[in-house]
Amino acid sequence: MSVITAKIDKLLEDKNLSRNRLSQLIDYDFSNLNKMINGKRAFTKEAKEKILPVLEISKEEFESLILVDTYSKEVLEHAIQVKKESKNTDKLIMTIKIDEILQSRNMSRTQLSKLAKYDQSSVNKMLTGKVSVSKTVLTKLSIALEIPEIEIKSWIIADKYSLKILESALNLS
């Protein structure tokens, strides 16, 4: 059982609520909510907003529970490290790190796209955070840059989550 599933079930038990009753309280389809709680589907923003007040849990704690179920301890530790080391800039950590690697190898993003065998426009959108990095592209970038996938994953989550949420997730792992 996942950490978030166990936590939600415990909170529901403490409140003497069933998952079905929770879905009624938040006016959310039971089947979809159940899939989210069981880790078969990602929590939607709407579901999170509705469920947090009923469960009386903070957004940060909820996000931490999701993270601990999604990423390894190693990825979380590395994300915390790069988050602490990063300077507060307008650029994403992932963008900075990949551009540094490219610069050290005297490469362009165009060359990276060709090495990764992926559309340059799509790679640029991913590197600048305009679209999510798919698992396929993550693997291709890892191979093209000759760096472990966990490195890139840690940059992505360091960009997406606060240090507080990352540390909380690590403490839960």
C-alpha positions in Angstrom: 0.0 0.0 0.0 1.3 3.4 -0.9 2.1 6.0 1.7 -0.6 8.4 0.5 -3.2 5.6 0.4 -2.4 4.6 4.0 -2.5 8.2 5.2 -5.8 9.0 3.5 -7.4 5.8 4.8 -6.1 6.6 8.4 -7.5 10.1 8.2 -10.8 8.8 7.0 -10.9 6.2 9.7 -10.2 8.8 12.4 -13.1 10.9 11.0 -15.3 7.8 10.8 -15.7 8.3 7.0 -15.7 5.9 4.1 -14.2 6.7 0.7 -17.7 6.7 -0.7 -18.8 9.3 1.9 -15.7 11.4 1.1 -16.6 11.4 -2.6 -20.1 12.6 -1.7 -18.8 15.3 0.6 -16.5 16.7 -2.0 -19.0 16.1 -4.9 -16.5 14.0 -6.8 -17.0 10.8 -8.8 -16.3 7.9 -6.5 -14.6 5.7 -9.1 -12.1 8.4 -10.1 -11.4 9.5 -6.5 -10.8 5.8 -5.6 -8.3 5.4 -8.4 -6.5 8.5 -7.2 -6.4 7.3 -3.6 -5.1 3.9 -4.8 -2.4 5.4 -6.9 -3.9 4.3 -10.2 -4.4 7.8 -11.4 -2.8 11.2 -10.5 -4.7 13.5 -8.2 -6.3 16.3 -10.2 -5.9 19.9 -9.0 -9.6 20.0 -8.4 -9.6 16.8 -6.3 -6.7 18.1 -4.2 -8.5 21.4 -3.5 -11.7 19.6 -2.5 -10.1 16.8 -0.4 -7.7 18.8 1.7 -10.2 20.7 3.9 -12.2 17.5 4.5 -9.1 15.5 5.5 -7.7 18.6 7.4 -4.3 18.2 5.8 -2.1 20.9 4.4 -1.3 21.1 0.7 2.4 20.7 1.5 1.9 17.5 3.5 -0.3 16.1 0.8 2.2 16.9 -1.9 4.9 15.3 0.2 2.9 12.1 0.4 2.6 12.0 -3.3 6.3 12.6 -3.8 7.4 9.9 -1.5 5.3 7.4 -3.5 6.6 8.7 -6.8 10.3 9.2 -6.3 13.2 7.3 -4.7 15.0 8.5 -1.7 18.0 9.1 -3.9 16.1 11.4 -6.2 14.6 13.3 -3.3 18.0 13.8 -1.6 19.5 15.0 -4.9 16.6 17.4 -5.5 17.0 18.9 -2.0 20.8 19.3 -2.6 20.3 21.1 -6.0 17.5 23.2 -4.6 19.7 24.4 -1.8 22.6 25.1 -4.1 20.6 26.9 -6.7 20.6 30.7 -6.9 17.1 32.2 -7.0 16.9 33.0 -10.7 14.1 33.2 -13.2 15.4 30.2 -15.0 14.6 26.6 -14.1 17.2 24.5 -12.4 16.9 21.9 -15.2 17.4 24.6 -17.9 20.5 25.9 -16.1 22.0 22.5 -15.5 21.5 21.2 -19.1 22.7 24.5 -20.6 25.8 24.2 -18.4 26.5 20.7 -19.6 25.9 21.8 -23.2 28.3 24.8 -22.8 31.0 22.6 -21.2 30.8 20.3 -24.2 30.5 23.2 -26.7 27.1 21.9 -27.9 23.9 23.6 -28.8 20.4 22.6 -28.0 20.0 21.8 -31.7 22.8 19.3 -31.4 21.3 17.9 -28.2 17.9 17.4 -30.0 19.7 15.6 -32.8 21.6 13.4 -30.4 18.4 12.7 -28.5 16.6 12.0 -31.8 13.8 14.3 -30.8 12.1 17.4 -32.2 14.1 20.5 -31.4 11.1 22.7 -30.7 9.6 20.1 -28.3 13.0 19.7 -26.5 13.2 23.5 -26.1 9.7 23.6 -24.7 10.6 20.9 -22.2 13.9 22.5 -21.2 12.2 25.8 -20.5 9.3 24.2 -18.6 6.6 25.1 -21.1 5.7 21.4 -21.3 6.4 18.4 -19.1 9.3 16.1 -19.8 8.0 12.7 -20.9 9.6 9.5 -19.7 10.7 8.8 -23.3 12.4 12.2 -23.6 13.9 11.9 -20.1 15.6 8.6 -21.2 16.7 10.1 -24.5 18.2 13.2 -22.8 19.9 11.0 -20.2 21.6 9.0 -22.9 22.5 12.0 -25.1 23.9 14.0 -22.1 25.5 10.8 -20.6 24.1 11.5 -17.2 21.8 9.4 -15.0 18.0 9.8 -15.4 17.8 10.4 -11.6 19.9 13.5 -12.1 17.4 15.0 -14.5 14.4 13.8 -12.4 15.9 15.6 -9.4 16.2 18.8 -11.3 12.6 18.6 -12.5 11.1 18.0 -9.0 13.5 20.7 -7.5 11.9 23.1 -10.0 8.4 22.0 -9.3 8.3 21.7 -5.4 9.4 23.9 -2.5 12.3 22.9 -0.3 9.8 22.3 2.5 7.8 19.8 0.5 10.9 18.0 -0.7 12.3 17.7 2.8 9.0 16.5 4.2 8.8 13.8 1.5 12.4 12.7 2.3 11.5 12.5 6.0 8.5 10.2 5.1 10.7 7.9 2.9 
